[in-house]
Amino acid sequence: MTERTALLRIAPELLLFLPASRREPQRPIVTDGSSTLGHHVESAGVPLTEVGPLTAGGRAVTPAYVPRPGDVLEVAAVPRPQALPEERFLLDVHLGTLARRLRLLGLDTAYHNDMDDPSLVAQANAERRVLLTQDRGLLRRRALWLGAYVRGSRPDDQLRDLLERFAPPLRPWTRCTACNGELVAVSKGEVAPLLEAGTQRNYDAYGRCRECGQVYWHGAHGGRLDEIVESARRWAAG
């Protein structure tokens, strides 16, 4: 390090956010007396939503700390499980399958397949929902109250990442996977006009969405859904 530099050390869990050509765990940064530690972390490519404790020379600091020459700055990943002020979620347009799985597990999950970034931030803030995305630029929007990066390309991996990160309480089979409304138990007679004859013959237990009226029963795809629910319970329990 030179007289004007500090050393930035980034936790291994956060290296995935750095460009492949510069994915080293530590790097010198130039201290200019005005740029904050948060600015340096984001300039490296790491959204602050993914950052946990920060230290300078072993002292706890905040993202607003202005590094000094000679500082050794440690950037840790957000601790898991991460406590949430609200266990409510909003997913961006690319995470539709994950949204349906979260609803299957009874988690309050908003999702729209046609919402732009400013609208997503506005809804997340207004409804105090955690914005889940794989768009790092979206997580860096200053107006966003709380967000999280979803790791993984497969829905199974994404779901596991989310449940291990937040460990939310699960209430499977209580929400509509189509609209997020709450399900209530109904008798076969109440929904009979909406059912095919084969469904009426083979199933007796039904639920109906309070919001959109969608009818649910444990049908042919129940086995696969049961697998998702059981895996989710294991992941959420750690």
KENUGU-905233 format. One record per residue (C-alpha): x, y, z. Coordinates in pm, whole numbers. Example, Ala and Ser with C-alpha at 12.3 -4.5 7.8 and 13.67 -1.06 7.14 Angstrom:
! residues 2
<atom><px>1230</px><py>-450</py><pz>780</pz></atom>
<atom><px>1367</px><py>-106</py><pz>714</pz></atom>
! end
This chain:
! residues 238
<atom><px>0</px><py>0</py><pz>0</pz></atom>
<atom><px>108</px><py>358</py><pz>-62</pz></atom>
<atom><px>63</px><py>658</py><pz>167</pz></atom>
<atom><px>-285</px><py>724</py><pz>24</pz></atom>
<atom><px>-423</px><py>372</py><pz>9</pz></atom>
<atom><px>-620</px><py>138</py><pz>234</pz></atom>
<atom><px>-673</px><py>-234</py><pz>201</pz></atom>
<atom><px>-1023</px><py>-366</py><pz>124</pz></atom>
<atom><px>-1082</px><py>-731</py><pz>220</pz></atom>
<atom><px>-1400</px><py>-892</py><pz>87</pz></atom>
<atom><px>-1551</px><py>-1210</py><pz>234</pz></atom>
<atom><px>-1538</px><py>-1519</py><pz>9</pz></atom>
<atom><px>-1920</px><py>-1537</py><pz>-1</pz></atom>
<atom><px>-1926</px><py>-1196</py><pz>-173</pz></atom>
<atom><px>-1665</px><py>-1260</py><pz>-441</pz></atom>
<atom><px>-1932</px><py>-1376</py><pz>-687</pz></atom>
<atom><px>-2036</px><py>-1011</py><pz>-728</pz></atom>
<atom><px>-1692</px><py>-906</py><pz>-851</pz></atom>
<atom><px>-1595</px><py>-919</py><pz>-1220</pz></atom>
<atom><px>-1429</px><py>-1252</py><pz>-1297</pz></atom>
<atom><px>-1106</px><py>-1079</py><pz>-1397</pz></atom>
<atom><px>-1082</px><py>-900</py><pz>-1059</pz></atom>
<atom><px>-1218</px><py>-1163</py><pz>-819</pz></atom>
<atom><px>-945</px><py>-1128</py><pz>-555</pz></atom>
<atom><px>-1037</px><py>-1130</py><pz>-184</pz></atom>
<atom><px>-839</px><py>-812</py><pz>-116</pz></atom>
<atom><px>-744</px><py>-501</py><pz>-307</pz></atom>
<atom><px>-594</px><py>-160</py><pz>-238</pz></atom>
<atom><px>-824</px><py>141</py><pz>-262</pz></atom>
<atom><px>-731</px><py>506</py><pz>-289</pz></atom>
<atom><px>-848</px><py>716</py><pz>5</pz></atom>
<atom><px>-955</px><py>1065</py><pz>-99</pz></atom>
<atom><px>-1101</px><py>1192</py><pz>227</pz></atom>
<atom><px>-1460</px><py>1195</py><pz>98</pz></atom>
<atom><px>-1555</px><py>861</py><pz>-58</pz></atom>
<atom><px>-1730</px><py>632</py><pz>193</pz></atom>
<atom><px>-1663</px><py>268</py><pz>260</pz></atom>
<atom><px>-2008</px><py>194</py><pz>118</pz></atom>
<atom><px>-1908</px><py>367</py><pz>-206</pz></atom>
<atom><px>-1590</px><py>160</py><pz>-233</pz></atom>
<atom><px>-1778</px><py>-166</py><pz>-167</pz></atom>
<atom><px>-2039</px><py>-91</py><pz>-432</pz></atom>
<atom><px>-1771</px><py>25</py><pz>-676</pz></atom>
<atom><px>-1613</px><py>-318</py><pz>-639</pz></atom>
<atom><px>-1949</px><py>-467</py><pz>-746</pz></atom>
<atom><px>-2103</px><py>-577</py><pz>-415</pz></atom>
<atom><px>-2456</px><py>-449</py><pz>-337</pz></atom>
<atom><px>-2482</px><py>-322</py><pz>20</pz></atom>
<atom><px>-2790</px><py>-540</py><pz>69</pz></atom>
<atom><px>-2550</px><py>-838</py><pz>75</pz></atom>
<atom><px>-2304</px><py>-687</py><pz>322</pz></atom>
<atom><px>-2295</px><py>-765</py><pz>693</pz></atom>
<atom><px>-2055</px><py>-631</py><pz>957</pz></atom>
<atom><px>-1790</px><py>-384</py><pz>845</pz></atom>
<atom><px>-1469</px><py>-314</py><pz>1033</pz></atom>
<atom><px>-1176</px><py>-76</py><pz>996</pz></atom>
<atom><px>-866</px><py>-188</py><pz>1184</pz></atom>
<atom><px>-1084</px><py>-422</py><pz>1388</pz></atom>
<atom><px>-1333</px><py>-148</py><pz>1485</pz></atom>
<atom><px>-1697</px><py>-177</py><pz>1381</pz></atom>
<atom><px>-1791</px><py>94</py><pz>1129</pz></atom>
<atom><px>-2088</px><py>176</py><pz>906</pz></atom>
<atom><px>-2103</px><py>217</py><pz>526</pz></atom>
<atom><px>-2079</px><py>593</py><pz>587</pz></atom>
<atom><px>-1727</px><py>556</py><pz>726</pz></atom>
<atom><px>-1461</px><py>740</py><pz>524</pz></atom>
<atom><px>-1151</px><py>519</py><pz>494</pz></atom>
<atom><px>-815</px><py>658</py><pz>602</pz></atom>
<atom><px>-471</px><py>578</py><pz>463</pz></atom>
<atom><px>-342</px><py>251</py><pz>607</pz></atom>
<atom><px>-685</px><py>119</py><pz>707</pz></atom>
<atom><px>-750</px><py>-253</py><pz>675</pz></atom>
<atom><px>-1121</px><py>-274</py><pz>589</pz></atom>
<atom><px>-1305</px><py>-603</py><pz>638</pz></atom>
<atom><px>-1631</px><py>-659</py><pz>449</pz></atom>
<atom><px>-1834</px><py>-956</py><pz>577</pz></atom>
<atom><px>-2141</px><py>-1114</py><pz>420</pz></atom>
<atom><px>-2482</px><py>-1059</py><pz>574</pz></atom>
<atom><px>-2529</px><py>-1311</py><pz>858</pz></atom>
<atom><px>-2762</px><py>-1606</py><pz>806</pz></atom>
<atom><px>-3036</px><py>-1637</py><pz>909</pz></atom>
<atom><px>-3105</px><py>-1269</py><pz>852</pz></atom>
<atom><px>-3377</px><py>-1122</py><pz>1071</pz></atom>
<atom><px>-3648</px><py>-934</py><pz>885</pz></atom>
<atom><px>-3873</px><py>-652</py><pz>1008</pz></atom>
<atom><px>-4142</px><py>-785</py><pz>773</pz></atom>
<atom><px>-4162</px><py>-1140</py><pz>631</pz></atom>
<atom><px>-4323</px><py>-1024</py><pz>310</pz></atom>
<atom><px>-4164</px><py>-1046</py><pz>-32</pz></atom>
<atom><px>-4182</px><py>-891</py><pz>-378</pz></atom>
<atom><px>-4012</px><py>-1067</py><pz>-670</pz></atom>
<atom><px>-3898</px><py>-915</py><pz>-997</pz></atom>
<atom><px>-4024</px><py>-1029</py><pz>-1336</pz></atom>
<atom><px>-3760</px><py>-1301</py><pz>-1380</pz></atom>
<atom><px>-3851</px><py>-1501</py><pz>-1068</pz></atom>
<atom><px>-4202</px><py>-1621</py><pz>-1145</pz></atom>
<atom><px>-4140</px><py>-1987</py><pz>-1060</pz></atom>
<atom><px>-3982</px><py>-1893</py><pz>-729</pz></atom>
<atom><px>-4281</px><py>-1670</py><pz>-652</pz></atom>
<atom><px>-4522</px><py>-1959</py><pz>-701</pz></atom>
<atom><px>-4315</px><py>-2182</py><pz>-474</pz></atom>
<atom><px>-4304</px><py>-1922</py><pz>-199</pz></atom>
<atom><px>-4681</px><py>-1892</py><pz>-217</pz></atom>
<atom><px>-4711</px><py>-2270</py><pz>-203</pz></atom>
<atom><px>-4523</px><py>-2248</py><pz>127</pz></atom>
<atom><px>-4764</px><py>-1988</py><pz>261</pz></atom>
<atom><px>-4529</px><py>-1687</py><pz>234</pz></atom>
<atom><px>-4683</px><py>-1350</py><pz>149</pz></atom>
<atom><px>-4533</px><py>-1302</py><pz>-199</pz></atom>
<atom><px>-4618</px><py>-1030</py><pz>-449</pz></atom>
<atom><px>-4521</px><py>-1081</py><pz>-813</pz></atom>
<atom><px>-4602</px><py>-914</py><pz>-1145</pz></atom>
<atom><px>-4466</px><py>-1023</py><pz>-1482</pz></atom>
<atom><px>-4477</px><py>-672</py><pz>-1630</pz></atom>
<atom><px>-4349</px><py>-431</py><pz>-1362</pz></atom>
<atom><px>-4052</px><py>-201</py><pz>-1427</pz></atom>
<atom><px>-3778</px><py>-125</py><pz>-1176</pz></atom>
<atom><px>-3913</px><py>209</py><pz>-1039</pz></atom>
<atom><px>-4253</px><py>48</py><pz>-982</pz></atom>
<atom><px>-4095</px><py>-248</py><pz>-802</pz></atom>
<atom><px>-3908</px><py>-16</py><pz>-566</pz></atom>
<atom><px>-4222</px><py>189</py><pz>-504</pz></atom>
<atom><px>-4429</px><py>-119</py><pz>-415</pz></atom>
<atom><px>-4155</px><py>-271</py><pz>-198</pz></atom>
<atom><px>-4129</px><py>53</py><pz>-1</pz></atom>
<atom><px>-4503</px><py>117</py><pz>27</pz></atom>
<atom><px>-4585</px><py>-239</py><pz>143</pz></atom>
<atom><px>-4260</px><py>-300</py><pz>336</pz></atom>
<atom><px>-4175</px><py>-601</py><pz>124</pz></atom>
<atom><px>-3825</px><py>-739</py><pz>75</pz></atom>
<atom><px>-3743</px><py>-705</py><pz>-294</pz></atom>
<atom><px>-3589</px><py>-1026</py><pz>-428</pz></atom>
<atom><px>-3396</px><py>-1007</py><pz>-753</pz></atom>
<atom><px>-3087</px><py>-1114</py><pz>-946</pz></atom>
<atom><px>-3047</px><py>-761</py><pz>-1082</pz></atom>
<atom><px>-2758</px><py>-603</py><pz>-893</pz></atom>
<atom><px>-2837</px><py>-260</py><pz>-1033</pz></atom>
<atom><px>-3187</px><py>-280</py><pz>-886</pz></atom>
<atom><px>-3043</px><py>-358</py><pz>-541</pz></atom>
<atom><px>-2821</px><py>-50</py><pz>-563</pz></atom>
<atom><px>-3111</px><py>193</py><pz>-601</pz></atom>
<atom><px>-3084</px><py>438</py><pz>-312</pz></atom>
<atom><px>-3460</px><py>461</py><pz>-265</pz></atom>
<atom><px>-3502</px><py>87</py><pz>-195</pz></atom>
<atom><px>-3567</px><py>20</py><pz>174</pz></atom>
<atom><px>-3463</px><py>-348</py><pz>172</pz></atom>
<atom><px>-3368</px><py>-604</py><pz>-90</pz></atom>
<atom><px>-3179</px><py>-930</py><pz>-137</pz></atom>
<atom><px>-2991</px><py>-1099</py><pz>-417</pz></atom>
<atom><px>-3122</px><py>-1447</py><pz>-504</pz></atom>
<atom><px>-2844</px><py>-1696</py><pz>-572</pz></atom>
<atom><px>-2883</px><py>-1984</py><pz>-815</pz></atom>
<atom><px>-3016</px><py>-2038</py><pz>-1166</pz></atom>
<atom><px>-3256</px><py>-2326</py><pz>-1085</pz></atom>
<atom><px>-3576</px><py>-2270</py><pz>-885</pz></atom>
<atom><px>-3473</px><py>-2538</py><pz>-632</pz></atom>
<atom><px>-3143</px><py>-2361</py><pz>-567</pz></atom>
<atom><px>-3310</px><py>-2021</py><pz>-549</pz></atom>
<atom><px>-3567</px><py>-2144</py><pz>-298</pz></atom>
<atom><px>-3303</px><py>-2306</py><pz>-82</pz></atom>
<atom><px>-3093</px><py>-1989</py><pz>-84</pz></atom>
<atom><px>-3388</px><py>-1777</py><pz>22</pz></atom>
<atom><px>-3503</px><py>-2010</py><pz>300</pz></atom>
<atom><px>-3152</px><py>-2052</py><pz>440</pz></atom>
<atom><px>-3101</px><py>-1677</py><pz>435</pz></atom>
<atom><px>-3424</px><py>-1572</py><pz>607</pz></atom>
<atom><px>-3559</px><py>-1894</py><pz>771</pz></atom>
<atom><px>-3918</px><py>-1765</py><pz>751</pz></atom>
<atom><px>-4201</px><py>-1957</py><pz>920</pz></atom>
<atom><px>-4378</px><py>-2176</py><pz>664</pz></atom>
<atom><px>-4753</px><py>-2235</py><pz>630</pz></atom>
<atom><px>-4784</px><py>-2467</py><pz>328</pz></atom>
<atom><px>-5109</px><py>-2491</py><pz>132</pz></atom>
<atom><px>-5251</px><py>-2167</py><pz>273</pz></atom>
<atom><px>-5201</px><py>-1926</py><pz>-19</pz></atom>
<atom><px>-5314</px><py>-1912</py><pz>-379</pz></atom>
<atom><px>-5017</px><py>-1974</py><pz>-607</pz></atom>
<atom><px>-5185</px><py>-1767</py><pz>-879</pz></atom>
<atom><px>-5261</px><py>-1443</py><pz>-693</pz></atom>
<atom><px>-5120</px><py>-1474</py><pz>-337</pz></atom>
<atom><px>-5466</px><py>-1464</py><pz>-175</pz></atom>
<atom><px>-5543</px><py>-1671</py><pz>132</pz></atom>
<atom><px>-5709</px><py>-2012</py><pz>92</pz></atom>
<atom><px>-6011</px><py>-2122</py><pz>292</pz></atom>
<atom><px>-6151</px><py>-2474</py><pz>321</pz></atom>
<atom><px>-6475</px><py>-2531</py><pz>128</pz></atom>
<atom><px>-6705</px><py>-2828</py><pz>90</pz></atom>
<atom><px>-6730</px><py>-3024</py><pz>-231</pz></atom>
<atom><px>-7086</px><py>-2901</py><pz>-269</pz></atom>
<atom><px>-6980</px><py>-2536</py><pz>-266</pz></atom>
<atom><px>-6744</px><py>-2579</py><pz>-561</pz></atom>
<atom><px>-6910</px><py>-2869</py><pz>-744</pz></atom>
<atom><px>-7025</px><py>-2652</py><pz>-1039</pz></atom>
<atom><px>-6660</px><py>-2561</py><pz>-1101</pz></atom>
<atom><px>-6526</px><py>-2917</py><pz>-1103</pz></atom>
<atom><px>-6491</px><py>-3183</py><pz>-1371</pz></atom>
<atom><px>-6683</px><py>-3503</py><pz>-1303</pz></atom>
<atom><px>-6361</px><py>-3701</py><pz>-1251</pz></atom>
<atom><px>-6234</px><py>-3453</py><pz>-995</pz></atom>
<atom><px>-6559</px><py>-3473</py><pz>-799</pz></atom>
<atom><px>-6539</px><py>-3852</py><pz>-791</pz></atom>
<atom><px>-6177</px><py>-3875</py><pz>-680</pz></atom>
<atom><px>-6128</px><py>-3590</py><pz>-432</pz></atom>
<atom><px>-6317</px><py>-3470</py><pz>-126</pz></atom>
<atom><px>-6103</px><py>-3193</py><pz>29</pz></atom>
<atom><px>-6095</px><py>-2852</py><pz>-139</pz></atom>
<atom><px>-5972</px><py>-2501</py><pz>-78</pz></atom>
<atom><px>-6070</px><py>-2178</py><pz>-245</pz></atom>
<atom><px>-5889</px><py>-1846</py><pz>-278</pz></atom>
<atom><px>-6061</px><py>-1555</py><pz>-102</pz></atom>
<atom><px>-5934</px><py>-1314</py><pz>-369</pz></atom>
<atom><px>-5963</px><py>-1476</py><pz>-712</pz></atom>
<atom><px>-6187</px><py>-1776</py><pz>-641</pz></atom>
<atom><px>-5939</px><py>-2035</py><pz>-770</pz></atom>
<atom><px>-6024</px><py>-2384</py><pz>-640</pz></atom>
<atom><px>-5750</px><py>-2620</py><pz>-514</pz></atom>
<atom><px>-5731</px><py>-2990</py><pz>-431</pz></atom>
<atom><px>-5451</px><py>-3240</py><pz>-380</pz></atom>
<atom><px>-5447</px><py>-3374</py><pz>-733</pz></atom>
<atom><px>-5217</px><py>-3552</py><pz>-976</pz></atom>
<atom><px>-4928</px><py>-3309</py><pz>-917</pz></atom>
<atom><px>-4953</px><py>-3337</py><pz>-540</pz></atom>
<atom><px>-4654</px><py>-3568</py><pz>-510</pz></atom>
<atom><px>-4413</px><py>-3321</py><pz>-667</pz></atom>
<atom><px>-4555</px><py>-3037</py><pz>-459</pz></atom>
<atom><px>-4519</px><py>-3247</py><pz>-144</pz></atom>
<atom><px>-4151</px><py>-3294</py><pz>-231</pz></atom>
<atom><px>-4103</px><py>-2917</py><pz>-265</pz></atom>
<atom><px>-4273</px><py>-2857</py><pz>70</pz></atom>
<atom><px>-4071</px><py>-3122</py><pz>255</pz></atom>
<atom><px>-3742</px><py>-2997</py><pz>109</pz></atom>
<atom><px>-3836</px><py>-2641</py><pz>204</pz></atom>
<atom><px>-3904</px><py>-2742</py><pz>563</pz></atom>
<atom><px>-3558</px><py>-2896</py><pz>590</pz></atom>
<atom><px>-3387</px><py>-2591</py><pz>439</pz></atom>
<atom><px>-3579</px><py>-2344</py><pz>655</pz></atom>
<atom><px>-3489</px><py>-2538</py><pz>968</pz></atom>
<atom><px>-3119</px><py>-2518</py><pz>879</pz></atom>
! end
